[in-house]
Amino acid sequence: MQANPAVTNTQRFNLGLPIRHLPSPIPAPGGTPDVDVKSVSGRTILCRIHRATGSRRGKPPGCAGANVYSHVGATPPASLNDWTLDGHASRPNNVEIVLPAGVPGGSLK
């Protein structure tokens, strides 16, 4: 009865069944996060992703994590397709990015 969309909440109430309310969607975060580089060792970069504003340190409500992208070069590309997806960070305090072996340490190109 609960899963049947033809049964109204009034009918459920009259049958003594609980009336379930759908949760309202949580909106996307209002701004972009900040990224702090904690350390660089060879081709491995350790970062921290955090809120750009406010005093709370955790992820904004409704966020499961952050997709982490990288690019090696002097000018960041305009298209997201030209960035490299390095993964998803669910614990944004220690995000590790490992650049490909062909990229010299400290490289801009």
C-alpha positions in Angstrom: 0.0 0.0 0.0 2.8 2.4 0.9 4.5 2.0 -2.5 1.3 2.3 -4.6 1.1 5.8 -6.1 -2.7 5.3 -6.6 -3.2 5.3 -2.8 -3.6 8.8 -1.4 -2.4 10.1 2.0 -6.0 10.3 3.1 -6.6 6.7 2.3 -3.3 5.7 4.1 -4.5 7.7 7.2 -7.9 6.1 7.2 -6.2 2.6 7.1 -4.0 3.5 10.0 -0.8 3.5 7.9 2.0 6.0 8.4 2.1 8.9 6.0 5.6 9.3 4.6 6.8 12.7 3.5 9.5 13.0 0.8 12.5 14.9 2.0 13.1 18.2 0.3 16.2 18.3 -1.9 19.3 20.0 -0.5 20.6 22.8 -2.8 24.1 22.8 -4.3 26.7 24.7 -2.3 26.6 28.4 -3.0 30.3 29.0 -3.8 33.5 27.4 -4.9 35.9 25.9 -2.3 39.5 27.1 -1.7 42.4 24.7 -2.1 45.6 24.9 0.0 48.7 23.1 -1.1 50.1 21.4 2.0 53.2 19.9 0.4 54.8 18.9 -2.9 57.2 16.0 -3.2 58.4 15.2 -6.7 55.2 14.6 -8.7 52.9 14.2 -5.6 50.9 17.1 -4.4 49.1 17.0 -1.0 46.2 19.5 -0.8 43.4 20.5 1.5 40.0 21.6 0.2 37.9 23.8 2.4 35.1 26.4 2.4 36.1 29.7 1.0 34.0 31.6 3.5 32.7 31.1 7.0 34.2 29.6 10.2 33.0 26.0 9.8 35.7 23.6 8.7 33.6 20.7 7.4 31.9 20.2 4.0 28.8 22.3 3.3 25.5 20.6 4.0 24.6 18.1 1.2 28.1 17.7 -0.1 29.5 14.2 -0.4 32.9 15.4 -1.4 34.7 17.1 -4.3 35.9 16.1 -7.7 39.6 16.9 -8.0 41.0 18.0 -11.4 44.5 19.0 -12.4 46.3 20.6 -15.3 50.0 21.0 -15.9 50.8 24.2 -17.8 51.2 27.9 -17.5 47.6 28.8 -18.5 44.6 26.9 -17.1 42.3 25.6 -19.8 38.9 27.2 -20.3 37.1 23.8 -21.0 36.7 21.2 -18.2 37.3 18.6 -20.9 41.0 19.7 -21.1 41.6 19.1 -17.3 42.6 15.7 -15.9 40.1 14.1 -13.4 42.3 12.9 -10.5 39.4 11.4 -8.5 36.8 12.2 -5.9 37.8 13.3 -2.4 35.2 12.5 0.3 37.7 13.5 3.0 39.0 16.8 1.7 41.6 17.4 4.4 44.3 15.3 2.7 43.8 15.2 -1.1 46.7 13.6 -3.0 47.3 14.3 -6.6 50.0 12.3 -8.4 51.1 13.8 -11.7 52.1 11.5 -14.6 55.7 10.1 -14.8 56.4 12.3 -17.9 55.9 15.5 -16.0 59.2 16.7 -14.5 59.0 17.9 -10.8 58.3 21.6 -10.5 57.2 21.8 -14.1 54.8 24.4 -15.6 54.7 22.7 -19.0 
